[in-house]
Amino acid sequence: PKNTYYIGAAGTKPGGGDPDFATLKAACDSLNKMTFTENLTFYITSDLNEAENIGLAINPSPYTVTFKPYTGIVPTITFQKATDSNSGPSGAWVIGIPGTNNIAWNDMRTTRNIIIDGSNLADGTTKDLTIQNASTAHRNTMPFVLVGDLSNMTIKNCNIYYKVQTVSTSGN
């Protein structure tokens, strides 16, 4: 595979083209099937509104897979669902279990060498990427779940928000 990919809305690829993937889920689904021959970088080029859970379980060793905002972009990834209909982990981005529709506990995989770097600068320390669940996400689950045999997993320079679901009660 090529070593640089883009994730985002139509027309947001550098130079005005369409990114390789419209959603983070589509990128992760593709990654779960890849054979790795070099380091890969996935640049986020716009806000992402993820309707489905994402499962990512890869071992690109000795290579790495990096997710980060493209230079000058300050994106937000919002997970809408954050639960699984297959009694899987209650998390929006589940690292350690692949999944395209259902993310199941009995499908944990060895997962290595993933970097989620929220800085939109090379070797930067700015916190430009926000990762959050929607306030209406079912069961109020966290944006990330890390499970299984993981190593060399880095999440840095990110704003991660857990939004509490609005609860209303009534009674007589």
N, C-alpha and C positions, 0 to 999 in steps of 0.2 A: 504493500500500500504506500501511497504518498505519505509524507510525514507531517503535513499541516492540513487541518480541516477547520471548517467554520460552521457554527451553529447559530441560527437566528432567523429573523423575519426576512421575507423576500426583499431583495434590493439592498441588504445591509452588509454584504460581503465587501471587503475593501475593493474599491474600484467600481462599486455599484452593482455588482452581480448578485446572484442568489447564493446563499450559503449552501454547503454540502448537505446540511441537515436542518430541517425547520424546527425540530425539538431536540431537547437533551435526550429524551427517551429514544428517539430514532438513532441518535449517535451511539448510545449505550447498547441498544439492540444490535447494531452493526459491530461494535467492539467485541461483544460476547461471541461473535462468530469469526473474528479475524485471526490470522496467523501473523505474529510480530517478527519483523526483521530490522526494526530501528525504533528510536524514540518517536513518539507521536505527541503532537500538541493540538488540542481542540480549543479554538478561540470562540468565545461567546460574543456575538456582534449586536445583540439587542436584548431587551427584556424577553423572558421566556415564561409562558403560562402553561405549565405542564398539567394536562388533564388526567394522566394515568401515572401510576407508580412506576419507578424505574429500578430495574435490577442490574447490577454490574458485578460480574465475577470473572476477572481475567488474571492471567499470570504472564505478563509480557517479558519476564525476566530473561535476560539481563537488562532489558529496555524499560523505559518508563512511559506512562501515559499521563499527560498534563492537561487539565482543564483550566482556562483562565480567560478573563475579559480581553478583548482586543484592545490595542493601544488607544487610549482616550475614551473608551466606552465604560460606563458605570451602570451595568445591568443588574436587574433583579430577576431571580428565578423564583416563581411562586408555584408551589405544589398544591393542586386542588383536591386530590383524592385522599392521599395519605392513609389508606387502609387497604387491605387486600381481601377479595371475596373468597380466597382459597384458605382462609385461616392462617395466612402467612404473617410475617412480621409487620407490625403496624408502623410503617415508616414510608416516607415518600421516596427517598433515594436510598435503596438498600444495597450496601456494598458487601459482597460476599455471597450473594445468591443471584444467579442470572434470572431473567424473566422478561417475557414479552407481554404476557397478559396476567398470569398469576405467579406470584412469588411465594414459593413454598419452602417451609423449614427443612424438608427432607432433600433439598437441592443445594445445600451449602457447598461452596467450592473454595479451594485454595486461591487466595487473591493477593497479588503483590504489586508493588511499584506504581501506585496511583498518587498523583499530586493534584490537589484542588487549590489553586493559588489565586486569591481574589484580587491581587494587584494587577493593574492594567499596564504596568511597566515591566520591562525585562529586569529581573533581579530586584524588583521594587518591594516596598513594604507598605504601600498605601492600601487601604481597605475599600476597594472599588466594587466588589461583588457582594450582593445581598442574596441570601438563600433563606426562604421562609415558607411556611405552610400558610394556606389561606385561612382566614378566621372562621370559615364555614367548613373546613376540611373535616370529613367524617371521623369521629372518635378522637379528634384533637391530637393527632400523633405528631411526632417530631419530624423535622425535615430530613434527618439522617438516621439510619440504623446501620451499625457496623457489626457484622456477625461472622463467626467461623474462623478459619485459619488465615488471618490477615497479617501482613508485615509490610514495612516500608510504605505505609499509608500516611500521607501528609495532607492536612487541611489547614491552610494558613491565610492570613490577610483577608478574611471573610467576615461579613456581618451575618450572623445566623439568628433568625428570630422565630420564636414559637408563639403563634397567635392563638390566644384562647378563644374557643368557639363561644358565640353569644348564647346564653342560656336564659330562657324565660320560663317562668312558672305561673300557674294560676290555680286557684282553688276556691271552693265555696265555703 
